[in-house]
Amino acid sequence: MAERMRAEECLVRIVRSVLEPNEACCEIEISDWDRLMALAKKNSIFPYVYRYIKQLPEEKKPSADRMAYIEQLDAMDLQTAVLQDFAIDTIREGLEEKGIDHLFFKGSVTKDRYPDRFLRTMGDIDFLYRDGQHEALCEQMTAIGFERKSVGRVHDVYTNASAIHIEAHRRLMSPHSPYFAYWKEIWGRVTLRVGRKHEYVMTLEDEFLFNFIHLSSHFKRGGIGIRFVADMWIYKQLDLDRTYIEEQLKELKLLSFFHILDALAEKWFGIDCEKNSLVDEVEAYILSGGTFGNREHRTNASVRDGRLRYFFKVCFPSYEDMQSMFPSLKSRAMLPFAWIRRIAESAVNRRGNVKVLMNPMQNSDKNSAAAIKDFFVRCGLE
């Protein structure tokens, strides 16, 4: 018998049925296909819905017009994935040929952990390179058709004619991240990829740890979607040294949050876990957003330590951050002039970005900001 459920719960059940196809699962009654599709796109998990629909009997599938639209969306996702794979191969071969040390991480590596790699979508392609090889990297990226769009404190952004976005990282984390020191010496913890002289890979444990830290950062900035929890479930099926993982997470002060997310992944995709009100609260927080949360979450999370502190953080970045934006900045005495230049350029060229950054100052609610700070404390994130 079909089970009625909210669209968000329905989406989780669909992901579960695709990840665990041999598990007996009750039939899902879908009353609003349009809302389900919108949520799937918002959570970056449309491929799961497409695969679920394809195995349904004809009488259970959406209407012919809607199916044509769904097929079109799948074709677009597949095209993006193929173009991304081609870009990765092109970058990989070019960097190897030019002797530029590099390490792919995040989505492009995570998707290879899935039983069907096309289930795992990604927005950007991320790789790390040795800081001293910056000029050689810029030349090589230009040579293979990528244009540098921005220079950041952690990474530069490149894009090509196919709108494939690349984040080329000089470091894994910002120097202001509480986890910067943990990853600072990453080149001493990686090994060469088999058959390569300049491409490196992390251990499976470091791969998971980095992804989990990345997940926790997004959670604190406004939320995560179903996709990140699915990633956790996929890694849970691999041969990870869990004792080592938990030791490192304890050192990083993320162990409590890990146990919450681990329990949620078990609840969604495994054997229903023991009732836990905090896990349920985290579940509601995740399902109320998308892949990267929603505007309300992001707004209140941004100012949880106060509007004034947020204002100064946004308007007056540190000397190190300003150096990454303005490489010509060589002296701290010139920092105030760099701030003025940045504010002036933003007012002229990036008004949209300024509006987005100032939004939390105008639209945050003091009580909601305090509540989300308390929520993060209870999750072990503050």
C-alpha positions in Angstrom: 0.0 0.0 0.0 1.3 3.5 -0.9 2.4 5.7 2.0 1.5 9.4 2.0 4.3 11.7 3.3 5.6 15.2 2.9 7.6 16.0 -0.2 10.8 16.3 1.7 10.3 12.9 3.4 9.3 11.4 0.1 12.6 12.7 -1.5 14.6 11.0 1.3 12.8 7.8 0.8 13.5 7.9 -3.0 17.2 8.5 -2.4 17.2 5.5 0.0 15.4 3.3 -2.5 18.1 4.1 -5.1 21.1 3.7 -2.8 19.7 0.5 -1.3 17.8 -1.1 -4.2 17.7 -4.6 -2.7 15.9 -3.4 0.5 12.2 -3.9 0.8 10.6 -0.5 0.7 7.0 0.6 0.8 5.5 2.2 -2.3 5.7 6.0 -2.3 2.7 7.9 -3.3 3.7 11.1 -5.0 0.9 13.6 -5.2 2.8 16.7 -6.3 5.4 15.9 -8.9 6.2 19.6 -9.6 7.1 20.2 -5.9 9.1 17.0 -5.7 11.1 18.0 -8.8 11.8 21.5 -7.5 13.0 20.0 -4.2 15.2 17.5 -6.0 16.9 20.3 -8.0 17.2 22.4 -4.9 19.0 19.6 -3.1 21.1 18.7 -6.2 19.8 15.1 -6.2 17.7 15.0 -9.4 19.5 11.9 -10.7 18.0 9.9 -7.9 14.4 10.9 -8.8 15.0 10.2 -12.5 16.2 6.7 -11.7 13.3 6.1 -9.4 10.8 7.2 -12.0 12.4 5.0 -14.7 11.7 1.9 -12.7 8.1 2.7 -12.0 5.3 0.9 -13.8 3.8 3.0 -16.6 0.6 3.7 -14.7 2.6 5.2 -11.8 4.8 7.5 -13.8 4.1 11.2 -14.3 2.1 12.4 -17.3 3.7 12.2 -20.8 4.4 16.0 -20.9 6.0 15.9 -17.5 8.1 12.9 -18.4 9.4 14.7 -21.5 10.5 17.6 -19.2 12.1 15.1 -16.8 14.0 13.4 -19.6 15.2 16.8 -20.7 16.5 17.6 -17.2 18.3 14.3 -17.1 19.9 14.9 -20.4 21.1 18.4 -19.2 22.5 16.8 -16.0 24.3 14.1 -18.0 25.7 16.7 -20.4 27.1 18.7 -17.5 28.7 15.6 -16.0 30.3 14.6 -19.3 31.7 18.1 -19.8 33.0 18.2 -16.2 34.7 14.8 -16.7 36.3 16.0 -19.9 37.5 19.1 -18.1 39.0 17.0 -15.3 40.9 14.8 -17.8 42.1 17.8 -19.8 43.4 19.5 -16.6 44.9 16.4 -15.2 46.9 15.6 -18.4 48.0 19.2 -18.8 49.2 19.6 -15.2 51.0 16.3 -15.4 52.7 17.3 -18.7 53.8 20.6 -17.2 55.1 19.1 -14.0 52.6 21.0 -11.8 51.8 19.0 -8.6 48.1 18.8 -8.0 45.4 17.0 -5.9 41.7 16.7 -6.9 39.3 16.7 -4.0 35.7 17.2 -2.9 33.0 16.4 -5.5 35.1 15.0 -8.3 36.6 12.5 -5.9 33.5 11.8 -3.9 31.4 10.9 -6.9 33.8 8.0 -7.7 32.9 6.5 -4.3 29.3 6.0 -5.4 28.1 2.7 -7.0 26.8 4.9 -9.9 29.0 8.0 -10.1 26.4 9.9 -12.1 24.1 10.0 -9.0 26.5 12.5 -7.4 26.3 15.9 -9.0 28.8 18.7 -8.4 28.9 22.4 -9.1 32.6 23.1 -9.2 35.7 21.1 -9.9 38.3 21.6 -7.1 42.0 20.9 -7.1 44.9 21.9 -5.0 48.3 22.9 -6.4 51.6 23.9 -4.8 51.6 27.6 -4.1 55.0 28.1 -5.7 53.6 27.0 -9.1 51.0 29.7 -9.4 52.3 31.4 -12.6 52.8 28.0 -14.4 49.3 27.0 -13.4 47.7 30.3 -14.7 49.5 29.8 -18.1 48.4 26.2 -18.4 44.8 26.9 -17.5 44.7 29.7 -20.2 46.3 27.3 -22.7 43.5 24.8 -22.3 40.8 27.3 -22.7 40.0 28.5 -19.2 39.7 32.2 -18.2 40.5 33.3 -14.7 37.4 35.1 -13.4 38.4 35.9 -9.8 41.3 35.7 -7.4 40.5 34.7 -3.8 42.2 34.2 -0.5 42.0 30.4 -0.8 41.4 29.7 -4.5 41.1 31.3 -7.9 38.0 30.7 -10.1 38.3 29.7 -13.7 35.6 29.0 -16.3 35.5 28.0 -20.0 33.2 28.3 -22.9 31.1 25.4 -21.7 30.5 27.2 -18.4 32.5 24.6 -16.4 33.7 26.2 -13.1 37.1 25.4 -11.6 38.4 26.3 -8.2 42.2 26.1 -8.2 43.3 26.1 -4.6 46.6 27.4 -3.2 45.6 26.0 0.2 42.8 23.8 1.4 41.5 26.1 4.1 41.5 29.8 4.8 44.2 30.8 7.4 41.3 32.1 9.5 39.6 28.7 9.6 39.9 26.8 12.9 40.9 23.8 10.8 43.7 25.6 8.9 46.5 24.2 11.0 45.2 20.6 10.6 45.5 20.8 6.8 48.5 23.2 6.5 50.9 20.4 5.8 48.7 18.3 3.5 51.5 17.7 1.0 53.3 15.6 3.6 50.3 13.4 4.0 49.4 12.6 0.4 50.8 9.9 -2.0 51.3 9.9 -5.7 48.4 8.5 -7.8 49.4 5.2 -9.4 51.1 5.8 -12.7 51.6 9.6 -12.1 54.5 11.8 -11.2 52.6 15.0 -10.3 49.1 14.0 -9.3 48.5 13.1 -5.6 45.7 11.5 -3.6 44.6 11.7 0.0 44.1 8.7 2.2 40.5 7.6 2.3 40.3 8.8 5.9 41.6 12.3 5.1 39.3 12.4 2.1 36.3 11.8 4.5 37.6 14.1 7.2 38.0 17.0 4.7 34.5 16.4 3.3 33.0 16.3 6.8 34.7 19.6 7.8 33.5 21.1 4.5 30.0 19.8 5.4 30.1 21.3 8.9 31.2 24.7 7.5 28.2 24.7 5.2 25.9 23.7 8.0 27.1 26.6 10.1 26.8 29.0 7.2 23.1 28.2 6.6 22.6 24.5 6.1 23.3 21.4 4.0 21.0 19.4 1.8 20.2 15.7 1.4 23.2 15.2 -0.9 25.8 15.8 1.9 24.1 13.2 4.2 24.0 10.8 1.3 27.8 11.3 0.9 28.2 10.4 4.6 26.2 7.2 4.0 28.3 6.3 1.0 31.6 6.7 2.9 30.1 4.7 5.8 29.9 1.7 3.5 33.7 1.9 2.7 36.6 0.4 4.6 37.3 3.5 6.8 39.4 3.3 9.9 36.6 4.6 12.1 38.7 4.6 15.3 41.2 7.0 13.5 38.3 9.1 12.1 36.8 9.6 15.6 40.1 10.4 17.2 40.8 13.1 14.6 37.2 14.5 14.9 37.6 14.6 18.6 40.8 16.7 18.2 39.0 18.9 15.8 36.0 19.3 18.2 33.6 17.9 15.6 33.0 14.4 17.2 29.6 15.3 18.7 28.3 16.7 15.4 29.7 13.7 13.6 27.6 11.4 15.8 24.5 13.4 15.1 25.0 13.3 11.3 26.0 9.6 11.5 22.7 8.9 13.3 20.7 10.9 10.8 22.3 9.0 7.8 21.4 5.7 9.6 17.9 6.9 10.1 17.5 7.9 6.5 19.3 5.2 4.7 19.9 2.3 7.1 18.1 0.8 10.1 16.0 3.5 11.8 18.1 4.8 14.7 17.0 5.3 18.3 14.7 8.3 18.8 16.7 11.4 19.4 15.2 14.9 19.6 18.4 16.6 18.5 18.8 14.4 15.5 15.1 15.2 14.6 15.9 18.9 15.0 18.9 18.6 12.7 16.8 16.7 10.2 14.2 19.5 10.1 16.9 22.1 9.7 18.4 20.2 6.7 15.1 19.5 5.0 13.9 23.1 5.3 16.8 24.2 3.1 18.6 23.0 0.0 22.1 21.9 -0.9 23.5 25.0 0.8 20.6 25.9 3.1 18.1 28.7 2.6 18.2 32.5 2.9 16.7 32.6 6.4 19.2 30.1 7.8 22.1 31.9 6.1 21.0 35.3 7.3 20.6 34.3 11.0 23.8 32.2 10.9 25.8 35.1 9.6 25.0 37.5 12.5 24.7 35.0 15.3 27.7 36.7 17.0 26.3 40.2 16.4 25.6 42.6 13.6 28.6 44.9 14.4 31.1 42.0 14.3 29.6 40.8 11.0 29.8 44.3 9.5 33.5 44.7 10.4 34.3 41.2 9.2 32.7 41.9 5.8 33.9 45.5 5.3 37.4 45.3 6.7 39.1 41.9 5.8 42.4 40.9 7.4 45.8 41.8 5.9 46.2 38.2 4.7 42.8 38.2 3.0 43.4 41.6 1.3 46.8 40.4 0.0 45.0 37.5 -1.8 42.7 40.1 -3.4 45.4 42.6 -4.1 48.8 40.9 -4.6 50.4 44.3 -4.9 49.7 45.0 -1.2 53.1 44.5 0.5 52.8 46.5 3.7 50.3 46.5 6.5 50.6 50.3 6.5 48.9 50.4 3.2 46.0 48.2 4.4 43.5 51.1 5.0 44.0 52.3 1.4 43.4 48.8 0.1 40.1 48.7 2.1 39.1 52.0 0.5 39.9 50.6 -3.0 38.0 47.4 -2.4 34.9 49.3 -1.1 35.0 51.7 -4.1 35.5 48.9 -6.7 32.6 46.9 -5.1 30.3 49.9 -5.2 31.0 50.3 -8.9 31.4 46.8 -10.2 29.8 44.4 -7.7 26.7 46.1 -6.4 24.8 42.8 -6.4 27.4 41.2 -4.2 27.4 44.1 -1.8 23.6 43.8 -1.5 23.8 40.1 -0.7 26.6 40.7 1.9 24.6 43.5 3.6 21.3 41.5 3.6 22.0 39.9 7.0 22.5 43.4 8.6 19.0 44.5 7.4 16.9 41.3 7.6 18.2 39.3 10.5 16.1 38.8 13.6 17.9 39.1 17.0 15.9 36.3 18.6 16.3 34.0 15.6 20.1 34.6 15.5 20.3 33.8 19.2 18.3 30.6 18.7 20.5 29.4 15.8 23.6 30.1 17.9 22.1 27.9 20.7 21.3 25.2 18.1 24.9 25.2 16.9 26.1 24.9 20.5 23.9 21.9 21.1 25.2 20.3 17.9 28.8 20.8 19.2 29.7 23.4 16.6 30.3 26.4 18.8 
